[in-house]
Amino acid sequence: MLFSLSRGGYAPAAFGRLGKRGTPLAALLASTAGMGVAAAAAKLIPGNAFIFLFGLAIFGGLYVWAQIFATHLCFLKAHRRTGAPAHRWRWLASASGLALMLFVIATTWWVPDLRVTLMSGIPWLVLLTIAWRFRR
């Protein structure tokens, strides 16, 4: 996956290079490192590592949908500037979707079994944002 993302321009180019034998060595090493981190998490927080990774996945899905709605709102704003007719129901649908997604993300804190969603998702988002800033 990392190799394909790199070849598409969505990951660093180093992960898209092939070694002497035609294998994406850098991408394989990065994936192996990710597996190592998962194994270390399982050792450091036994019984909870899977729950934290699952919470991270839930947060990721909810966050992506919130971003889709936010992006659509920005698209509609830019599209209106071109002189295209404004469709208020589209704006309302996306604004409502964004508000509901943010509501669902926020309310996971008050559901004891889902609290881990915010506890793992927000630090991961902060880490990714910092990495993105340094890359820029």
C-alpha positions as CSV (number, residue, x, y, z in Angstrom):
1,M,0.0,0.0,0.0
2,L,2.8,2.4,0.9
3,F,4.6,1.6,-2.3
4,S,1.4,2.3,-4.4
5,L,0.7,5.6,-2.5
6,S,4.3,6.7,-3.2
7,R,4.0,5.9,-6.9
8,G,0.8,8.0,-7.0
9,G,2.5,10.9,-5.3
10,Y,0.6,10.5,-1.9
11,A,3.6,9.3,0.1
12,P,7.3,10.2,0.1
13,A,9.1,9.1,-3.1
14,A,11.6,7.0,-1.2
15,F,8.8,4.4,-0.6
16,G,8.2,4.1,-4.3
17,R,11.8,3.0,-5.2
18,L,12.7,-0.6,-6.0
19,G,15.7,-2.3,-4.7
20,K,18.2,-4.5,-6.7
21,R,15.8,-7.4,-6.7
22,G,12.8,-5.4,-7.6
23,T,11.3,-5.1,-4.2
24,P,10.1,-1.9,-2.5
25,L,12.5,-2.3,0.4
26,A,11.8,1.1,2.0
27,A,8.1,0.5,2.0
28,L,8.5,-3.0,3.4
29,L,10.8,-1.6,6.2
30,A,8.3,1.1,7.0
31,S,5.5,-1.4,7.2
32,T,7.6,-3.7,9.4
33,A,8.3,-0.7,11.7
34,G,4.5,-0.2,11.9
35,M,4.1,-3.8,12.9
36,G,6.8,-3.3,15.5
37,V,5.0,-0.4,17.0
38,A,1.8,-2.4,17.1
39,A,3.6,-5.3,18.8
40,A,5.2,-2.8,21.3
41,A,1.8,-1.3,22.0
42,A,0.4,-4.8,22.7
43,K,3.3,-5.4,25.1
44,L,3.1,-2.0,26.9
45,I,-0.7,-1.9,27.2
46,P,-1.8,-5.5,27.2
47,G,-5.5,-6.0,26.7
48,N,-6.0,-2.5,25.5
49,A,-3.7,-2.2,22.5
50,F,-6.4,-3.5,20.1
51,I,-9.0,-1.2,21.7
52,F,-6.8,1.8,21.1
53,L,-6.1,0.9,17.5
54,F,-9.8,0.2,17.0
55,G,-10.6,3.6,18.5
56,L,-8.1,5.2,16.2
57,A,-9.8,3.5,13.2
58,I,-13.2,4.8,14.3
59,F,-11.9,8.3,14.8
60,G,-10.2,8.2,11.4
61,G,-13.5,7.2,9.7
62,L,-15.5,9.9,11.4
63,Y,-12.8,12.5,10.8
64,V,-12.6,11.7,7.1
65,W,-16.4,12.1,6.7
66,A,-16.3,15.4,8.6
67,Q,-13.5,16.5,6.2
68,I,-15.6,15.4,3.2
69,F,-18.5,17.6,4.3
70,A,-16.2,20.5,5.0
71,T,-14.5,20.2,1.6
72,H,-17.9,20.1,-0.1
73,L,-18.9,23.3,1.6
74,C,-15.7,25.0,0.4
75,F,-16.3,23.6,-3.1
76,L,-19.8,25.1,-3.1
77,K,-18.5,28.4,-2.0
78,A,-15.9,28.5,-4.8
79,H,-18.4,27.2,-7.3
80,R,-20.8,30.0,-6.4
81,R,-18.1,32.6,-7.2
82,T,-17.9,31.3,-10.8
83,G,-21.5,32.5,-11.3
84,A,-23.0,29.1,-11.0
85,P,-26.5,28.9,-9.5
86,A,-26.5,28.4,-5.7
87,H,-28.3,25.3,-4.5
88,R,-29.2,26.1,-0.9
89,W,-30.3,22.5,-0.2
90,R,-26.8,21.2,-1.1
91,W,-25.2,23.7,1.3
92,L,-27.7,22.8,4.0
93,A,-27.1,19.0,3.5
94,S,-23.4,19.4,3.8
95,A,-23.5,21.8,6.7
96,S,-25.9,19.4,8.5
97,G,-23.7,16.4,7.8
98,L,-20.6,18.3,9.1
99,A,-22.5,19.3,12.3
100,L,-23.7,15.8,12.8
101,M,-20.2,14.3,12.3
102,L,-18.7,16.7,14.8
103,F,-21.5,15.9,17.2
104,V,-20.9,12.2,16.9
105,I,-17.1,12.6,17.3
106,A,-17.7,14.8,20.4
107,T,-20.3,12.5,22.0
108,T,-18.0,9.5,21.9
109,W,-16.4,10.9,25.0
110,W,-19.6,10.2,27.1
111,V,-19.9,6.6,25.9
112,P,-17.4,4.7,28.1
113,D,-16.6,2.0,25.5
114,L,-16.1,4.7,22.8
115,R,-14.1,7.2,24.9
116,V,-10.9,5.6,23.5
117,T,-11.9,7.0,20.1
118,L,-10.9,10.6,21.2
119,M,-8.2,9.4,23.6
120,S,-6.3,7.8,20.7
121,G,-7.6,9.8,17.7
122,I,-6.8,13.3,18.8
123,P,-3.1,12.6,19.7
124,W,-2.7,10.8,16.4
125,L,-4.2,13.7,14.5
126,V,-1.9,16.1,16.3
127,L,1.1,13.9,15.5
128,L,0.1,13.7,11.8
129,T,-0.4,17.5,11.7
130,I,3.0,18.1,13.1
131,A,4.6,15.7,10.6
132,W,2.7,17.4,7.8
133,R,3.9,20.8,8.9
134,F,7.5,19.7,9.0
135,R,7.1,18.1,5.6
136,R,5.8,21.3,4.2
